[in-house]
Amino acid sequence: MFLTPFMMKRLAAKPYREKRLPELQKTASELTRALGRKPVLRVIMVGDHAASALYVANKEKLAAEVGIDAATIHFPATASATEVRTAVKKLNDDGTVDGILIQRPLPATYLESEVLLWVAPEKDVDAFHPETVGRMVLGLEGFLPCTPAGCLKLLDFYGYSVKGKIACVVGRSSIVGKPLASLLLARDATVLHCHSRTPDLAAITRQADFLFVAVGKPGLIGKSHVKPGAVVIDVGIGKDAAGKTVGDVDSESIAGTASAATPVPGGIGPMTILGLLENTLESAAKKVKS
Ligand SMILES: NC(=O)c1ccc[n+]([C@@H]2O[C@H](COP(=O)([O-])OP(=O)(O)OC[C@H]3O[C@@H](n4cnc5c(N)ncnc54)[C@H](OP(=O)(O)O)[C@@H]3O)[C@@H](O)[C@H]2O)c1
């Protein structure tokens, strides 16, 4: 039997961003009027990780466009965990700060199990705190983690529903894979969850109507991993041999098999930043209501 190759639709973030930006600008200006100040986001960065510096700059740039006062408090790589924790505590106690984000990676000497608890849950716009994660898993109101929520918002925007479908998530990090699987389950998808110990990865991923990949290994996923007609969401950000930014999915190989896929760059990356700003506005809006 011959299957007609699929014309792969490009699920770019740009059209979503163009629609959403004026809405966020309007919300930000209404909040500025109500609070007598702009919504405030503070980012903590430790050390000089080049990729982090770029992410932080992108966050600040889009925040300024939306009308959010975003600034980064930059510590040298030698700063102690106690010193940084004290700064976060100050931001927690400052009533004029709506959202706080601690940029990862942190120096290896910092204990992630402790850092997770630093940001007060009501300002945890990056959704790392165990209370925030627990609320999400239980389906209670709270901030949603920006990258997984961004994947679902992009699917919503392009008119896809995962309800009753088979979704496969490759990767089980606390910030992408695990919360994404939880959000998909909450949307009535049947979820297959893969990781580095999964035997015969392609045999599992090929069952998926929606395939989400968050691993950090360029080219890991190719045609043999994709069910004909599947929608592929590539969260990965890496570099190919020529130094070009690429995802985990070999987009040339899956063209003709997948019916739609997100580009890298220009897919989930911008959705993540928008999600962070949406969470910051949500946090500021709670102050107006209370
Ligand atoms: N677009 C965005 O905004 C955004 C946001 C966050 C992250 N990212 C990118 O997404 C990627 C993943 O990030 P992360 O923080 O989730 O990474 P991570 O913490 O390193 O987790 C990677 C996951 O991939 C799994 N894995 C590794 N090799 C595998 C293989 N051969 N087959 C199947 N699974 C494998 C690992 O399994 P084990 O658990 O068994 O080790 C782990 O669960 C990175 O490229 C990162 O830069 C992008």
The ligand as an ORCA input file, in Angstrom:
! r2SCAN-3c Opt
* xyz 0 1
  N      12.367     25.478     24.025
  C      12.501     25.827     25.302
  O      12.036     26.859     25.742
  C      13.199     24.893     26.203
  C      12.977     24.906     27.580
  C      13.606     23.955     28.378
  C      14.485     23.046     27.787
  N      14.712     23.108     26.446
  C      15.591     22.161     25.763
  O      14.951     20.889     25.807
  C      15.929     19.871     25.911
  C      15.645     19.056     27.161
  O      15.776     19.887     28.291
  P      15.587     19.321     29.767
  O      15.904     20.401     30.714
  O      14.281     18.627     29.833
  O      16.811     18.245     29.732
  P      17.364     17.198     30.789
  O      17.051     17.613     32.180
  O      18.784     16.970     30.395
  O      16.536     15.879     30.453
  C      16.746     15.176     29.282
  C      15.856     13.948     29.262
  O      16.108     13.232     28.052
  C      16.227     11.857     28.352
  N      17.110     11.204     27.369
  C      18.445     11.335     27.219
  N      18.883     10.566     26.209
  C      17.806      9.923     25.721
  C      17.631      8.990     24.676
  N      18.641      8.562     23.922
  N      16.386      8.522     24.457
  C      15.336      8.941     25.192
  N      15.448      9.841     26.198
  C      16.682     10.321     26.446
  C      16.814     11.786     29.733
  O      16.486     10.536     30.305
  P      16.922     10.116     31.803
  O      15.964     10.799     32.706
  O      16.750      8.637     31.796
  O      18.345     10.566     31.975
  C      16.121     12.978     30.408
  O      14.897     12.587     30.983
  C      17.277     20.589     25.902
  O      17.745     20.671     24.581
  C      16.941     21.987     26.390
  O      17.850     22.968     25.922
  C      14.086     23.994     25.652
*
